[in-house]
Amino acid sequence: FDFKSYHDYFNYSIAKFKDNDFDIIGISSLFSTAYTNTIILSEICRNIFSEALILAGGNVPTVAYKDIFDDTDSIDAICYGEGDIPILNLVKSENMHNHIKLDNSWITKEKLGFGNTCFTHNFIENLDEIPFDYSLINKEDYYINPTINSYQGWTSADKSFNIMTSRGCPFKCVFCASHATHGRKMRYESIDRVKSNILSMKKNGIEVIVFQDDHFMGDKKRALEIVKFVASEKLSAFFPNSLALYALNREMLQALKDANVHQLILAVESGSDRVLKHVMRKPLKLDIVRRVAMDCREIGIYTDCNIVMGLPGETKADIEETREFLKTLKANWFRINIATPLLGSEMNDIVVENNFLEGDLKDSNYKKAIVETDDWSAEYIQDVTYDINIDVNFIHNADMDLGNYYDAIEGFNNVLHAKPDHAIAFYCLSLCYKKLNMIEESQDSEDKYNLYSTNPFWKKFIKKHNLPELIAS
């Protein structure tokens, strides 16, 4: 990355289009972690395209419109909720500025100044009405997908493209804010429409269908038919938002495997039944998690589990219960995330009402603790989440325990792509290579462990987990 900041990068990228005469510029912002960049993008666009109508939409602008208008004058209007119908009505209007003033799907600083906060969702009920037209974009721009590339088995050579076959989610997980934009009622594209879209993608050279549905498994029969269709067309499927575990029976998992799904993201979230039920209000039991993880191992699907720690109501005992559960769960990998109070989520309401916030929400991410309760400090959550990551992904790595050393090696090397000085990853690699009688590779990993293990950051984990300070040659 050759830029000092995202501001410099955005400015460089957008300035390439300075000779274009844009009427409208739309900025989509889905999660609180993108708040600051939303402001930066709008101001860069206003500077370069002074006459354009600059709009913002998505979950963050929908729920934080007052903050956004306080922080910048660069955005002309914010769409309240989904933008399909509001945008269509806007571009069809004779005068877009007048239309925004009259349409309650659009929020403006002027309306807020007059005390108008009665903004309304304008959902599209029939998703089949939404056009699907590749002629409007350069599809090659979408092949570079860092989300996919960070998971096992995918490379930048895989030509992927996003598709969303449904909207809404009926569940009420406290950490989720999707309902603020899409509502809780499920709406679906018809099966025929989904198949037509997939065939169009295939015709345009797409190899991997990235399903962005919030709740793809809302209709299990429908989901199974779509997955089987992907397989029949010799395409691959990827689900970055994970799939509801309760719906992943053996038939569905086998269908996913047939659709070249060699890795599944499992939204386990916690290893405590109490936290799942009473803190997160997530409809999941740990027995289901165990069953899905075991079925995936037997079928040959790599499992990457999302874990969230640091929610109000969670205790230190709950967190240690999660640690012990994860060490018994034979999943391939765990992504230990810090609970972030997303704008529009119930968690955010709880944090604000109880004055639990110990940092700036606008600068938050899923690795920085900014919440502190009577049960624990933000510093504790920061430390324990990383320690559990070391414990379950390295010290008690399931693939190593089961003798699946090649899978373990792939996981550790994936870590080293992001953190090349990860001493404990090199320690585990040395053990795996030694078991495979790959002496040269094992020695190289030992040497790098010996080099990086002197770093004070790694020393504390090495001492806690009783690893050798140096590996004797």
Secondary structure, DSSP 8 states (H G I E B T S, - for coil): ---SSHHHHHHHHHHTTTTS--SEEEEE--SGGGHHHHHHHHHHHHHH-TTSEEEEESHHHHH-HHHHHHH-S---EEE-S--HHHHHHHHHSS-HHHHHHH-TTEE-HHHHHTT---------S-GGGS---GGGS-GGGGS--HHHHTSTT--TTS-EEEE--EE------TT--THHHH-SS-EE--HHHHHHHHHHHHHTT--EEEE--S-GGGSHHHHHHHHHHHHHTT-EEE-TT-B-GGG--HHHHHHHHHTT--EEEEEEE-S-HHIIIIIS--S--HHHHHHHHHHHHHHT-EEEEEEEE--TT--HHHHHHHHHHHHHS--SEEEEEE----TTSHHHHHHHHTT-B-S-GGG--TTS--B--SS--HHHHHHHHHHHHHIIIIIT-HHHHTT-HHHHHHHHHHHHHH-TT-HHHHHHHHHHHHHTT-HHHHHHHHHHHHHHTTSHHHHHHHHHTT--SS---
